[in-house]
Amino acid sequence: MQHQKRRKDIRNVAIVAHVDHGKTTLVDALLAQSGAYQFKEGESTIMDSNDLERERGITIFSKNASFVYKDVRFNIVDTPGHADFGSEVERILRMVDGVLLLVDAFDGPMPQTKFVLRKSLELHLKPILVVNKIDRPNARPHEVTDMTFDLFCELNATDEQLDFPVVYASAKEGRATIDLDEDNRDMKPLLDTILHRVLPPIADADLPFQMLVTMLDYDSYVGRIAVGRIFHGRVKVGDTIALVQRDGTVKRSKVTKILGYQGLKRIEIKEAEAGDIISLAGVEDVHVGETLAAVDKPEALPTIKIDEPTISMFFSHNTSPLAGKDGGKFLTSRHIRERLEHEAMMNVGIKVEEVEEGERFKVSGRGELHLSILIETMRREGYELEVSKPQVIVKKIEGELFEPVESVVIEVDPGYEGGVIQALGSRKAELKDMRTSAVGTVRMEFLIASRALIGFRNELLVMTRGTGMMYQTFHEYQKYKGELPERSSGVLISHSPGKAVAYALWGLQERGEIFSRPQDELYEGMIVGVNNKGHDLVVNAVREKKLTNMRASGSDEAIQLIPPREMTLEFALEFIESDELVEITPKNVRLRKRYLTENERKTVRRNS
């Protein structure tokens, strides 16, 4: 076999972990140690540059950073930990030669740890285990190392992969050590481990140019930007290169710009060669998973397999009477079509189909969070839209229906486990494991149909008084589980347009939870609250108190209103039923019936 050339001056590494185990903080510590970024007072999680990421405290988009240590360039890629962004993780792992598997020294391996580790092992990458947060009270680093080793065995790791190095770290304090008895104060042990244990990339600059496109970016000046790693050869600005598409078609393009990474910044470079991770502009029709190659030898690299979507929703332009009154800039279906097409081009986990002559769009993704992030992003960009209840994507295999099933881990304080088991039992969940964790919480693992989980997160928080934790990852497709219980409560529907009145809302409080505040703009068919009786009820929320010569209008001040629920996008998507929609504008999230008037609803009920 021909000896493969390797580039000794580069290490390409991805950081993978469960949500909130400290990936982004670890990147901060490495950048600070190498001097690639000067942190200001109080600045942290510098890689989470997106507003949504900062608010939610999770990584949503993969990002690259680069720094030099002992004359070797380290390309570090931060990946999302949430399984809904699995398509991001898979693509990134094709760019690197090693992974840092980050595990919390207290929590141990979680469902997403298993998900990202499985992806890494399938690609034959050698992991380095980083047990992070050793500064936490009750940290149990040795026990967590043993638990992770068991997870490797469960995932059928090879003997070579089982021989993984372990580094103990506190990313927050910027220190790492190989031996817990040694009091080391910097990150050098981790950097040295990467240097010695991650293989330099196979890279022959003398072979014809080949680069796999693993991410896309967009710039209004230069157009589509292909991001990926060069496997062979070299490329210069002005070169003519070939785009080898998935169907084998070859198109020629000219390289207009090449960007490399320095710290967190992208810098313009004239030339790049095998082993480099770069961004390249000038190729218009490029998609994720396609190959950029030399014109005289346009050969494709193996394409990337992406997990298929498991959940879908219908998007359409806002048709409510309040459309256009909430500061929205993009109101028509044409605007929404263009935005969704752009998203599907950049984000391979999203699939968009037109229905009803382009008035509605069926958008499929990897989970509820995946789609709700897209909706929230569009809302912040000034789009107004309405979306339907999330539906799972059911497959037909040999005449039988199959549906996605998720592995769910729920952690609650003792005393709440009975209620959780009962609630999930009614949703046809299967309890796989139950144990008491090191801190006394009860950890339960279930297998449950994805559609049975829609709406459960909110129920769990109510049931456990806000203390319950839930993590889920896609498990597999299983036979259809049959009918599942629907929402037990009905809704209160506004009878007429106008501003909500405190007196009218006060009268409705005893029927159930209220969603509207006094002076909120209402319209006919809008949902103003919950009806605990279990059926829908049309109510008058704009009714004024009748004034007589015995009463003064000032007596309204004595009305005591329970503060209404804060209407979040997550709650709205979980709460609605199939005959309801969520109206989303830059300023508000509202719930409404699909058919606004009582007569329309009666007609539809009769016909169905």
Disulfide bonds with the S-S distance in Angstrom:
none
